[in-house]
Amino acid sequence: MSGPKDAVGETMGETLLAVDGVSLGFGGVKAITDVSFDIRKGEIRAIIGPNGAGKTSMLNVINGFYHPQQGRITYKGQTRSRMRPYQAASQGIARTFQNVALFRGMSTLDNIMVGRTLRMHRGLFWQMLRFGPAMREEIDHRRHVEDIIDFLQIEAIRKTPVGKLPYGLQKRVELGRALAMEPELLLLDEPMAGMNMEEKEDMCRYILDLNRHFGTTIALIEHDIGVVMDLSDRVVVLEYGHKIADGTPEEVKADPKVIDAYLGVGH
């Protein structure tokens, strides 16, 4: 991992990614309808809403897994046209998933090393030989991965197959694999789902450290509203694929539309 930054907020306010009028449908079902918002460099941006609101579909649009029928995504000043996930990854967008997506038979170390694939420049021939330039490159990548393991405090399980780990640690390993890509924009899909209180507190601390000390821009989906309000700089709220609110945590939690969507009460 790169070294800490003394002033993470220096570039706060500059738009890193903009979602402009995006609509997405599957057959006759609209998952997202005319949604617009931006993600500013250096912030933690939350996307919240009830089940079926279109949150994960929106992340899938941002990282190129889905292509919107209408609207556009602008990333680092360039409008993207039908970008694929590997292209998004190569340009600095990393992603974790709602359901853990790890290689269960591989160790923690090897799973995180997978995240370095796009950073490896030597060809397959040299990598198979494990000789000369390829060996030096692998040593450099392993050093980077060991830094991530230290940061996430998972040294004790570095050689353990991830299929044998409890769920909370698997989520931490998946975060490590995403960090191995050195992302400018990190997309977290329910990073605390299924965790107990202690595990949630640990994950919150890692997210805050990534943002404040390393300057990583983060967009996250999370159902725990207390966590969202504590972590986020700004929150966008979706309901049935429509944006119903967008603002600071204080503005959003006082919005009658948001209260209705979550609590089902009239005003």
C-alpha positions as CSV (number, residue, x, y, z in Angstrom):
1,M,0.0,0.0,0.0
2,S,1.1,3.5,-0.6
3,G,2.1,5.7,2.3
4,P,-0.3,7.8,4.3
5,K,-1.3,11.2,3.2
6,D,-1.0,14.2,5.5
7,A,-4.1,15.9,4.2
8,V,-6.6,13.6,2.6
9,G,-9.1,16.5,2.2
10,E,-6.9,18.6,-0.1
11,T,-8.7,17.5,-3.3
12,M,-12.1,16.9,-1.7
13,G,-14.8,18.4,-3.9
14,E,-13.3,17.4,-7.2
15,T,-15.6,15.0,-9.0
16,L,-14.1,11.6,-9.6
17,L,-17.1,9.8,-11.0
18,A,-20.5,11.2,-12.2
19,V,-23.7,9.2,-12.9
20,D,-25.8,11.2,-15.3
21,G,-29.4,10.2,-16.0
22,V,-28.7,6.4,-15.8
23,S,-31.5,4.0,-16.5
24,L,-31.3,0.2,-16.5
25,G,-33.9,-2.5,-17.2
26,F,-34.2,-6.2,-17.5
27,G,-37.0,-7.1,-19.9
28,G,-40.0,-5.1,-18.7
29,V,-38.5,-4.5,-15.2
30,K,-36.9,-1.2,-14.5
31,A,-34.0,-1.6,-12.0
32,I,-32.8,2.0,-12.2
33,T,-34.7,5.0,-13.6
34,D,-33.0,8.3,-14.5
35,V,-30.6,8.4,-11.6
36,S,-27.9,11.1,-11.3
37,F,-25.3,11.7,-8.6
38,D,-21.6,12.1,-8.3
39,I,-18.7,10.7,-6.2
40,R,-16.1,13.3,-5.1
41,K,-12.4,12.5,-4.8
42,G,-11.5,11.6,-1.2
43,E,-15.0,11.1,0.2
44,I,-17.0,8.2,1.5
45,R,-20.2,8.1,-0.5
46,A,-23.0,5.8,0.7
47,I,-25.8,4.4,-1.5
48,I,-28.7,3.2,0.6
49,G,-32.3,2.1,0.1
50,P,-34.7,-0.7,0.9
51,N,-34.3,-4.2,-0.6
52,G,-34.9,-4.0,-4.4
53,A,-34.0,-0.3,-4.6
54,G,-31.4,-0.8,-7.3
55,K,-28.3,-0.3,-5.2
56,T,-26.3,-3.3,-6.4
57,S,-27.4,-2.7,-9.9
58,M,-25.9,0.8,-9.7
59,L,-22.6,-0.6,-8.5
60,N,-22.7,-3.0,-11.4
61,V,-23.2,-0.1,-13.8
62,I,-20.3,1.8,-12.3
63,N,-17.8,-1.0,-12.6
64,G,-19.0,-2.1,-16.1
65,F,-20.8,-5.3,-15.3
66,Y,-24.0,-3.8,-16.6
67,H,-24.4,-1.2,-19.4
68,P,-27.2,1.3,-18.9
69,Q,-29.9,1.7,-21.6
70,Q,-29.9,5.5,-21.0
71,G,-27.5,8.0,-19.4
72,R,-23.8,7.9,-19.0
73,I,-21.0,7.4,-16.5
74,T,-18.1,9.9,-16.5
75,Y,-14.9,8.8,-14.7
76,K,-11.9,11.1,-14.2
77,G,-13.3,13.5,-16.8
78,Q,-13.9,10.8,-19.5
79,T,-17.3,9.5,-20.6
80,R,-17.2,5.7,-20.6
81,S,-18.8,3.7,-23.4
82,R,-19.6,0.1,-22.6
83,M,-16.6,-0.4,-20.3
84,R,-15.9,-4.0,-19.2
85,P,-15.1,-4.8,-15.5
86,Y,-11.5,-5.6,-16.3
87,Q,-11.1,-2.2,-18.0
88,A,-12.7,-0.5,-15.0
89,A,-10.3,-2.4,-12.7
90,S,-7.3,-1.4,-14.9
91,Q,-8.4,2.3,-14.5
92,G,-8.5,2.2,-10.8
93,I,-12.0,0.9,-9.8
94,A,-12.0,-2.1,-7.4
95,R,-15.0,-3.9,-6.1
96,T,-16.1,-6.2,-3.3
97,F,-19.4,-8.2,-3.5
98,Q,-22.5,-8.7,-1.4
99,N,-21.8,-12.4,-1.3
100,V,-18.1,-13.4,-0.7
101,A,-16.4,-14.2,-4.0
102,L,-13.1,-15.8,-3.0
103,F,-11.2,-18.9,-4.1
104,R,-12.1,-21.1,-1.2
105,G,-9.3,-23.6,-1.7
106,M,-6.6,-21.0,-1.9
107,S,-4.8,-19.3,1.0
108,T,-5.4,-15.8,2.3
109,L,-2.1,-14.7,0.8
110,D,-2.8,-16.2,-2.6
111,N,-6.4,-14.8,-2.8
112,I,-5.0,-11.3,-2.2
113,M,-2.2,-11.9,-4.7
114,V,-5.0,-12.4,-7.3
115,G,-5.7,-8.7,-6.9
116,R,-2.2,-7.9,-8.2
117,T,-2.8,-9.6,-11.6
118,L,-3.5,-6.4,-13.5
119,R,-0.3,-4.9,-12.0
120,M,1.9,-7.7,-13.3
121,H,3.7,-6.7,-16.5
122,R,5.8,-9.8,-17.3
123,G,4.3,-12.3,-19.7
124,L,3.0,-15.7,-18.9
125,F,6.3,-17.3,-20.1
126,W,8.4,-15.4,-17.6
127,Q,5.9,-16.0,-14.8
128,M,6.0,-19.7,-15.4
129,L,9.8,-19.7,-15.4
130,R,9.8,-17.7,-12.1
131,F,13.2,-16.4,-13.1
132,G,14.9,-13.1,-13.6
133,P,12.6,-10.1,-14.1
134,A,9.5,-12.2,-13.3
135,M,10.9,-13.3,-10.0
136,R,11.8,-9.7,-9.0
137,E,8.4,-8.6,-10.0
138,E,6.7,-11.3,-7.9
139,I,8.8,-10.3,-4.9
140,D,7.7,-6.7,-5.3
141,H,4.0,-7.8,-5.5
142,R,4.3,-10.1,-2.5
143,R,5.8,-7.2,-0.5
144,H,2.8,-5.1,-1.3
145,V,0.4,-7.9,-0.4
146,E,2.2,-8.4,2.9
147,D,1.7,-4.7,3.7
148,I,-2.1,-5.2,3.1
149,I,-2.1,-8.3,5.4
150,D,-0.4,-6.2,8.1
151,F,-2.9,-3.4,7.6
152,L,-5.9,-5.7,8.0
153,Q,-4.3,-7.6,10.9
154,I,-4.6,-11.0,9.3
155,E,-1.0,-12.3,9.6
156,A,-2.2,-15.3,11.6
157,I,-4.3,-16.6,8.7
158,R,-2.0,-15.7,5.8
159,K,-1.5,-19.4,4.9
160,T,-5.0,-20.6,5.8
161,P,-7.4,-21.7,3.0
162,V,-10.1,-19.1,3.0
163,G,-12.8,-21.8,2.9
164,K,-11.9,-22.6,6.5
165,L,-12.2,-19.0,7.8
166,P,-15.2,-17.6,9.6
167,Y,-17.4,-15.3,7.5
168,G,-16.1,-12.1,9.0
169,L,-12.5,-12.9,8.2
170,Q,-13.5,-13.9,4.7
171,K,-15.0,-10.4,4.2
172,R,-11.7,-8.9,5.4
173,V,-9.7,-11.1,2.9
174,E,-12.0,-9.9,0.1
175,L,-11.3,-6.3,1.1
176,G,-7.6,-7.1,1.0
177,R,-7.9,-8.5,-2.6
178,A,-9.6,-5.3,-3.7
179,L,-6.9,-3.2,-2.0
180,A,-4.2,-5.2,-3.8
181,M,-5.5,-3.5,-7.0
182,E,-4.5,-0.1,-5.6
183,P,-7.9,1.4,-6.4
184,E,-8.6,5.1,-6.7
185,L,-12.3,4.3,-6.3
186,L,-13.3,1.4,-4.0
187,L,-16.8,0.0,-4.3
188,L,-18.0,-1.9,-1.3
189,D,-21.3,-3.9,-1.6
190,E,-22.6,-4.5,2.0
191,P,-19.1,-4.9,3.5
192,M,-20.6,-5.6,7.0
193,A,-23.4,-7.9,6.0
194,G,-23.6,-10.9,8.3
195,M,-21.1,-9.6,10.8
196,N,-21.4,-9.4,14.6
197,M,-20.9,-6.0,16.3
198,E,-17.2,-6.5,16.9
199,E,-16.5,-7.4,13.3
200,K,-18.5,-4.4,12.2
201,E,-16.5,-2.1,14.4
202,D,-13.2,-3.5,12.9
203,M,-14.5,-3.1,9.3
204,C,-15.6,0.5,10.0
205,R,-12.1,1.2,11.3
206,Y,-10.4,-0.2,8.2
207,I,-12.7,1.8,5.9
208,L,-12.1,5.0,7.8
209,D,-8.3,4.4,7.8
210,L,-8.3,3.7,4.1
211,N,-10.2,7.0,3.4
212,R,-8.5,9.3,5.9
213,H,-4.9,8.1,5.9
214,F,-4.5,6.7,2.4
215,G,-7.0,9.0,0.5
216,T,-9.0,6.1,-1.0
217,T,-12.4,7.3,-2.4
218,I,-15.1,4.9,-1.3
219,A,-18.6,4.2,-2.4
220,L,-20.5,1.7,-0.2
221,I,-23.9,0.0,0.1
222,E,-24.8,-0.8,3.6
223,H,-28.1,-1.6,5.4
224,D,-26.9,-0.6,8.9
225,I,-28.1,3.0,8.9
226,G,-26.2,3.8,12.1
227,V,-22.9,2.7,10.3
228,V,-23.9,4.7,7.2
229,M,-24.5,7.9,9.1
230,D,-21.3,7.6,11.1
231,L,-19.0,6.8,8.2
232,S,-20.3,8.7,5.2
233,D,-19.7,12.2,3.9
234,R,-22.7,12.1,1.7
235,V,-25.6,9.7,1.1
236,V,-27.7,9.0,-1.9
237,V,-31.0,7.2,-1.3
238,L,-32.7,4.9,-3.9
239,E,-36.3,3.5,-3.8
240,Y,-37.6,1.2,-6.5
241,G,-34.8,2.4,-8.8
242,H,-35.5,6.1,-8.3
243,K,-33.4,8.6,-6.4
244,I,-35.5,10.1,-3.6
245,A,-32.8,12.0,-1.6
246,D,-29.1,13.1,-1.8
247,G,-27.1,15.0,0.7
248,T,-25.2,14.9,4.0
249,P,-26.2,12.3,6.6
250,E,-28.0,14.9,8.6
251,E,-30.0,16.1,5.6
252,V,-30.9,12.6,4.5
253,K,-32.0,11.2,7.8
254,A,-34.3,14.3,8.3
255,D,-35.9,13.9,4.8
256,P,-39.6,12.8,5.1
257,K,-39.2,10.7,1.9
258,V,-36.4,8.7,3.4
259,I,-38.3,8.2,6.7
260,D,-41.3,6.9,4.7
261,A,-39.1,4.6,2.6
262,Y,-37.5,3.0,5.7
263,L,-40.2,3.2,8.3
264,G,-43.4,3.3,6.3
265,V,-45.0,6.2,8.3
266,G,-46.9,9.2,7.0
267,H,-46.1,12.9,7.6
